[in-house]
């Protein structure tokens, strides 16, 4: 037996809350109906002394994609949703995802549609996932809708992997540069500083800077992780604010070395792929525009989609506001316009997504080729600065001896 908490109301509209021991949420719902109550919510009751370590667990995009494809296959073969969820919870290896599937299955047993059950867990199932599932349920094409969701998850994960792989090299090189800098300033420079002190006289400005940096490293090294941690915390707090998020999104679009271009193309690929998937699944247009705006990942695209929604509500076109938005190249506006005129908007959006995903791949490779010599120059500059600052006093002494 499991303890459940419930929220309900009686026929007079008065609220009722409490706790019931039962085998499942379905049995709880049956007990409440027998008591003449209308069920509003049923949830598992967690023990007060239970230590919850869910924050240490995470659900990978790959695990969610596999689960979605398996669910689509089982539903397409004629298996009931409830039985498919039982199979999924038994074979899913990710513990957190398995727990979520169990919770979803209990909600479905209690009488909720699959989309409503998924909507109760927004940290696992996005609004896009829920909307496409609901559209599939409404249109009787749940298996097809779930397959589209899986395709969408795979493409988004592929874009993330491309960006992460491009950042591996500069991250490693910068880390090595800091290690080298730390070793030189902490262990090598103090030796030279002791020798220079014996020579007497005034040191060159570049040497004084290096020696002062060495003293700071050796005397106040503990301040570096403190400053780094404080800076990261302040940056995240600022980025979570509405103003900070918008400023950061605009700043990313203007980054040099083609980084801003990659950010723009990633946003466009994600926007067009999401919009296409929603339109193809049969999600109502205004709802599709709203979900696309919220899942675009960039406030500039979100603002543009808000203008599109306003235009559609007033009887206008989708392509009009897109052509006026700076974030969208002219090609996107014209292709969306052609899609509206021919009734093939989903096809045009898919072609736009394919184009920009290919462009992202090319741009990432180009960025890697640019960053390699740039990182070598950075490391060489750091080491060269320290070496020159240490040898300049020796040259000065040599000139005095001559």
C-alpha positions as CSV (number, residue, x, y, z in Angstrom):
1,X,0.0,0.0,0.0
2,X,1.2,3.5,-0.8
3,X,0.1,6.8,0.8
4,X,-1.4,9.4,-1.5
5,X,-2.5,13.0,-0.9
6,X,-5.5,14.3,-2.7
7,X,-7.3,17.5,-3.6
8,X,-10.9,17.4,-4.4
9,X,-14.2,19.2,-4.0
10,X,-17.7,18.1,-3.2
11,X,-20.9,18.6,-5.2
12,X,-21.5,21.9,-3.4
13,X,-18.0,23.2,-4.6
14,X,-16.4,23.0,-1.1
15,X,-12.7,22.0,-1.2
16,X,-11.5,18.7,0.4
17,X,-8.0,17.6,1.0
18,X,-6.5,14.6,2.8
19,X,-4.5,11.4,2.7
20,X,-5.5,7.9,1.5
21,X,-3.6,4.6,1.5
22,X,-4.2,2.6,-1.7
23,X,-2.5,0.5,-4.3
24,X,-2.6,3.1,-7.0
25,X,-3.9,6.5,-8.0
26,X,-6.8,4.8,-9.8
27,X,-8.0,3.1,-6.5
28,X,-7.7,6.5,-4.8
29,X,-9.9,8.1,-7.5
30,X,-12.5,5.3,-7.2
31,X,-12.6,5.8,-3.4
32,X,-13.1,9.5,-3.7
33,X,-15.8,9.1,-6.4
34,X,-17.7,6.7,-4.0
35,X,-17.6,9.4,-1.4
36,X,-19.2,11.9,-3.9
37,X,-16.1,13.9,-4.4
38,X,-14.8,15.4,-7.6
39,X,-11.0,14.6,-8.0
40,X,-8.7,17.6,-8.7
41,X,-5.3,16.2,-7.9
42,X,-3.7,13.0,-6.6
43,X,0.0,12.8,-5.7
44,X,2.4,10.4,-3.9
45,X,3.1,11.3,-0.3
46,X,6.9,11.5,0.4
47,X,8.1,10.6,3.9
48,X,9.4,13.6,5.8
49,X,12.7,11.8,6.7
50,X,13.3,10.7,3.1
51,X,16.5,12.2,1.6
52,X,15.8,13.3,-1.9
53,X,18.9,13.4,-4.1
54,X,17.1,14.0,-7.4
55,X,19.2,17.0,-8.1
56,X,22.2,14.6,-8.6
57,X,20.4,12.7,-11.3
58,X,19.6,13.9,-14.8
59,X,17.9,12.6,-17.9
60,X,20.0,12.6,-21.0
61,X,18.5,13.7,-24.3
62,X,19.5,10.3,-25.7
63,X,17.6,8.4,-23.1
64,X,14.5,10.5,-23.6
65,X,14.7,10.0,-27.4
66,X,15.0,6.2,-27.1
67,X,12.0,6.2,-24.7
68,X,9.9,8.2,-27.1
69,X,10.8,6.0,-30.1
70,X,9.9,2.9,-28.1
71,X,6.6,4.3,-27.0
72,X,5.8,5.3,-30.6
73,X,6.6,1.8,-31.8
74,X,4.5,0.1,-29.1
75,X,1.5,2.4,-29.7
76,X,1.8,2.0,-33.4
77,X,1.7,-1.8,-33.0
78,X,-1.7,-1.5,-31.3
79,X,-0.5,-1.9,-27.7
80,X,-2.5,0.2,-25.2
81,X,-0.8,3.3,-23.7
82,X,-1.0,1.9,-20.2
83,X,0.6,-1.4,-21.1
84,X,3.3,0.4,-23.1
85,X,4.1,2.6,-20.1
86,X,4.4,-0.6,-17.9
87,X,6.9,-2.0,-20.5
88,X,8.9,1.3,-20.6
89,X,9.2,1.6,-16.8
90,X,10.5,-2.0,-16.6
91,X,13.2,-1.6,-19.2
92,X,14.3,2.0,-18.9
93,X,17.8,2.1,-17.4
94,X,17.9,5.8,-16.4
95,X,16.5,5.8,-12.8
96,X,15.1,9.3,-12.9
97,X,13.4,8.7,-16.2
98,X,12.0,5.4,-15.0
99,X,10.6,7.1,-11.9
100,X,9.0,9.8,-14.1
101,X,7.4,7.1,-16.4
102,X,6.0,5.4,-13.3
103,X,4.4,8.7,-12.2
104,X,3.0,9.2,-15.7
105,X,1.6,5.7,-15.8
106,X,-0.1,6.2,-12.4
107,X,-1.7,9.5,-13.7
108,X,-2.9,7.6,-16.8
109,X,-4.4,4.9,-14.6
110,X,-6.2,7.6,-12.7
111,X,-7.9,8.7,-15.9
112,X,-5.7,11.4,-17.3
113,X,-4.9,11.5,-21.0
114,X,-1.2,10.9,-21.8
115,X,-0.6,14.5,-22.8
116,X,-2.0,15.8,-19.5
117,X,0.0,13.3,-17.6
118,X,3.2,14.4,-19.4
119,X,2.4,18.1,-18.8
120,X,2.6,17.5,-15.0
121,X,6.4,17.0,-15.4
122,X,7.7,20.0,-17.3
123,X,11.3,19.5,-16.2
124,X,11.3,16.2,-18.3
125,X,8.8,16.8,-21.0
126,X,8.9,20.2,-22.8
127,X,6.0,22.2,-24.0
128,X,6.8,21.0,-27.5
129,X,6.7,17.4,-26.4
130,X,3.3,17.9,-24.7
131,X,1.8,19.9,-27.5
132,X,2.7,17.4,-30.2
133,X,1.5,14.5,-28.0
134,X,-1.8,16.2,-27.5
135,X,-2.1,16.9,-31.2
136,X,-1.4,13.2,-31.9
137,X,-4.1,12.1,-29.4
138,X,-6.6,14.5,-30.9
139,X,-5.9,13.5,-34.5
140,X,-5.6,9.8,-33.8
141,X,-2.0,9.8,-34.9
142,X,-0.2,9.5,-31.6
143,X,2.5,7.1,-32.9
144,X,3.4,9.5,-35.8
145,X,3.5,12.5,-33.4
146,X,5.8,10.7,-31.0
147,X,8.1,9.8,-33.9
148,X,8.3,13.5,-34.9
149,X,9.1,14.3,-31.3
150,X,11.9,11.8,-31.2
151,X,13.3,13.2,-34.5
152,X,13.2,16.7,-33.0
153,X,15.0,15.6,-29.9
154,X,17.7,13.9,-32.0
155,X,18.3,16.9,-34.1
156,X,18.5,19.3,-31.1
157,X,20.9,16.9,-29.4
158,X,23.0,16.8,-32.6
159,X,23.3,20.6,-32.7
160,X,24.3,20.6,-29.0
161,X,27.0,18.0,-29.6
162,X,28.4,20.0,-32.6
163,X,28.7,23.1,-30.5
164,X,30.3,21.2,-27.5
165,X,32.8,19.5,-29.8
166,X,33.9,22.8,-31.2
167,X,34.5,24.2,-27.7
168,X,36.6,21.3,-26.5
169,X,39.9,22.4,-28.2
170,X,39.9,26.1,-27.0
171,X,38.8,25.0,-23.5
172,X,41.7,22.5,-23.3
173,X,44.2,25.0,-24.7
174,X,43.1,27.8,-22.4
175,X,43.3,25.5,-19.4
176,X,46.8,24.4,-20.3
177,X,47.8,28.1,-20.7
178,X,46.6,28.9,-17.2
179,X,48.4,25.9,-15.8
180,X,51.6,27.0,-17.5
181,X,51.1,30.6,-16.4
182,X,50.6,29.4,-12.8
183,X,53.7,27.2,-12.8
184,X,55.9,29.9,-14.3
185,X,54.7,32.7,-12.0
186,X,54.6,30.5,-8.8
187,X,57.9,28.6,-9.1
188,X,60.1,30.1,-11.8
189,X,59.6,33.9,-11.4
190,X,60.5,33.9,-7.6
191,X,63.9,32.4,-8.4
192,X,64.6,35.1,-10.9
193,X,63.3,37.7,-8.5
194,X,65.8,36.6,-5.9
195,X,68.7,36.9,-8.4
196,X,67.5,40.4,-9.6
197,X,67.4,41.5,-5.9
198,X,71.1,40.8,-5.6
199,X,71.9,42.8,-8.7
200,X,70.2,45.9,-7.3
201,X,69.0,48.8,-9.4
202,X,65.6,49.4,-10.9
203,X,63.9,46.7,-12.8
204,X,62.2,47.2,-16.2
205,X,58.4,47.9,-16.0
206,X,57.5,44.6,-17.6
207,X,59.6,42.7,-15.1
208,X,58.1,44.6,-12.1
209,X,54.6,43.6,-13.4
210,X,55.6,40.0,-13.6
211,X,57.2,40.0,-10.1
212,X,54.2,41.7,-8.6
213,X,51.9,39.1,-10.2
214,X,54.1,36.4,-8.8
215,X,53.8,37.9,-5.3
216,X,50.1,38.1,-5.7
217,X,49.8,34.5,-6.8
218,X,51.9,33.2,-3.9
219,X,50.3,35.4,-1.2
220,X,46.7,35.5,-2.3
221,X,46.1,32.5,-4.4
222,X,43.0,31.7,-2.5
223,X,41.3,34.8,-3.9
224,X,41.3,33.4,-7.4
225,X,38.7,30.6,-6.9
226,X,36.7,32.9,-4.7
227,X,36.6,35.6,-7.4
228,X,35.9,33.0,-10.1
229,X,33.0,31.5,-8.0
230,X,31.6,34.9,-7.2
231,X,31.8,36.0,-10.8
232,X,30.0,32.9,-12.1
233,X,27.3,33.2,-9.5
234,X,26.8,36.9,-10.3
235,X,26.7,36.2,-14.0
236,X,24.1,33.4,-13.6
237,X,21.9,35.6,-11.4
238,X,22.1,38.4,-13.9
239,X,21.4,36.1,-16.9
240,X,18.3,34.7,-15.1
241,X,16.7,38.2,-15.0
242,X,14.6,39.3,-17.9
243,X,16.8,42.2,-18.7
244,X,20.0,40.2,-18.4
245,X,18.7,37.4,-20.6
246,X,17.8,39.8,-23.4
247,X,21.2,41.6,-23.1
248,X,23.1,38.4,-23.1
249,X,21.1,37.0,-26.1
250,X,21.9,40.2,-28.1
251,X,25.5,40.2,-27.1
252,X,26.0,36.6,-28.3
253,X,24.7,37.5,-31.7
254,X,27.5,40.1,-32.0
255,X,30.5,38.0,-30.9
256,X,33.5,38.0,-33.2
257,X,35.3,35.1,-35.0
258,X,32.0,34.0,-36.5
259,X,30.7,32.9,-33.1
260,X,27.8,35.3,-33.4
261,X,27.0,33.9,-36.8
262,X,26.9,30.4,-35.4
263,X,24.6,31.5,-32.6
264,X,22.2,33.0,-35.1
265,X,22.2,29.9,-37.3
266,X,21.7,27.6,-34.4
267,X,18.7,29.7,-33.3
268,X,17.2,29.7,-36.8
269,X,17.7,26.0,-37.2
270,X,16.0,25.3,-33.9
271,X,13.2,27.8,-34.6
272,X,12.4,26.4,-38.0
273,X,12.6,22.7,-36.9
274,X,10.3,23.3,-33.9
275,X,7.8,25.3,-35.9
276,X,7.8,22.7,-38.7
277,X,7.3,19.8,-36.3
278,X,4.3,21.6,-34.6
279,X,2.6,22.6,-37.9
280,X,3.1,19.0,-39.3
281,X,1.7,17.5,-36.1
282,X,-1.5,19.6,-36.5
283,X,-1.0,21.9,-33.5
284,X,-3.2,25.1,-33.9
285,X,-1.2,27.9,-35.5
286,X,-1.4,30.4,-32.6
287,X,-0.4,27.7,-30.1
288,X,2.5,26.6,-32.4
289,X,3.7,30.2,-32.6
290,X,3.6,30.6,-28.9
291,X,5.5,27.3,-28.2
292,X,8.0,28.1,-30.9
293,X,8.7,31.5,-29.3
294,X,9.2,30.0,-25.8
295,X,11.5,27.2,-27.0
296,X,13.6,29.2,-29.4
297,X,16.4,29.7,-26.9
298,X,16.9,33.3,-27.9
299,X,14.9,36.4,-26.8
300,X,15.5,38.1,-30.2
301,X,13.7,35.2,-31.9
302,X,11.1,35.2,-29.2
303,X,10.3,38.9,-29.8
304,X,10.0,38.3,-33.5
305,X,7.6,35.4,-33.0
306,X,5.5,37.7,-30.7
307,X,5.2,40.1,-33.7
308,X,4.2,37.2,-35.9
309,X,1.5,36.1,-33.4
310,X,0.1,39.6,-33.3
311,X,0.0,39.7,-37.1
312,X,-1.8,36.4,-37.4
313,X,-4.4,37.4,-34.8
314,X,-5.1,40.5,-36.8
315,X,-5.5,38.5,-40.0
316,X,-2.0,39.2,-41.4
317,X,0.7,36.8,-42.7
318,X,3.5,35.0,-40.9
319,X,6.1,36.1,-43.4
320,X,5.4,39.8,-43.1
321,X,6.9,40.3,-39.6
322,X,9.6,37.7,-40.3
323,X,10.9,39.8,-43.3
324,X,11.1,42.9,-41.0
325,X,13.0,41.1,-38.2
326,X,16.8,41.5,-38.3
327,X,17.4,38.1,-36.8
328,X,15.9,36.4,-39.9
329,X,17.7,36.6,-43.3
330,X,15.6,37.6,-46.3
331,X,15.7,34.1,-47.6
332,X,13.7,32.8,-44.6
333,X,11.0,35.4,-45.0
334,X,10.6,34.7,-48.7
335,X,10.5,30.9,-48.2
336,X,7.9,31.2,-45.5
337,X,5.9,33.5,-47.8
338,X,6.0,30.9,-50.5
339,X,5.0,28.2,-48.0
340,X,2.0,30.3,-47.0
341,X,0.9,30.9,-50.6
342,X,1.2,27.3,-51.6
343,X,-0.1,25.7,-48.4
344,X,3.2,23.9,-47.9
345,X,4.4,25.9,-44.9
346,X,5.7,22.8,-43.0
347,X,7.7,21.6,-46.0
348,X,9.3,25.1,-46.4
349,X,10.2,25.2,-42.7
350,X,11.7,21.7,-42.9
351,X,13.9,22.9,-45.8
352,X,15.0,26.0,-43.9
353,X,15.9,23.8,-40.9
354,X,17.9,21.4,-43.1
355,X,19.7,24.3,-44.7
356,X,20.7,26.0,-41.4
357,X,21.7,22.7,-39.7
358,X,24.1,22.1,-42.6
359,X,25.3,25.7,-42.2
360,X,25.9,25.2,-38.5
361,X,28.1,22.2,-39.2
362,X,30.2,24.1,-41.8
363,X,30.5,27.2,-39.5
364,X,31.6,25.1,-36.6
365,X,34.4,23.5,-38.7
366,X,35.4,26.9,-39.9
367,X,35.4,28.2,-36.3
368,X,37.7,25.4,-35.2
369,X,40.2,26.2,-37.9
370,X,40.2,29.8,-36.8
371,X,40.5,29.1,-33.1
372,X,43.5,26.8,-33.5
373,X,46.1,29.5,-34.5
374,X,44.4,32.0,-32.2
375,X,44.8,29.8,-29.2
376,X,48.5,29.1,-30.2
377,X,49.1,32.8,-30.3
378,X,47.4,33.3,-26.9
379,X,49.6,30.6,-25.2
380,X,52.7,31.9,-27.0
381,X,51.9,35.4,-25.9
382,X,51.5,34.4,-22.3
383,X,54.8,32.4,-22.2
384,X,56.6,35.0,-24.3
385,X,55.6,37.9,-22.0
386,X,57.0,36.1,-18.9
387,X,60.2,34.9,-20.6
388,X,61.0,38.4,-22.0
389,X,60.2,40.1,-18.6
390,X,62.7,37.7,-16.9
391,X,65.5,38.2,-19.5
392,X,65.3,41.9,-19.9
393,X,67.1,42.6,-16.5
394,X,69.8,40.1,-17.6
395,X,70.3,42.1,-20.8
396,X,70.5,45.3,-18.8
397,X,73.2,43.8,-16.5
398,X,75.1,42.5,-19.5
399,X,75.1,46.0,-21.1
400,X,76.4,47.5,-17.8
401,X,79.2,44.9,-17.7
402,X,80.3,45.9,-21.3
